[in-house]
Amino acid sequence: MVPGLITAALLLLFVAGCIWLWLPRHARALEEAAKLPLDDEEKTP
């Protein structure tokens, strides 16, 4: 019974994280992160 509850809790946590990540207020940050590998500029700290 306990393993089933842990699995259900982790599934709910995963679904909640996916929903939170795809909220419109995160769209700008997601777009910037998606373009990072294509950025040709070298950024040094």
Summary of the structure (lengths in Angstrom):
residues: 45
radius of gyration: 17.2
end to end distance: 50.8
largest distance: 53.2
contacts: 64
relative contact order: 0.08
helix: 78%
strand: 0%
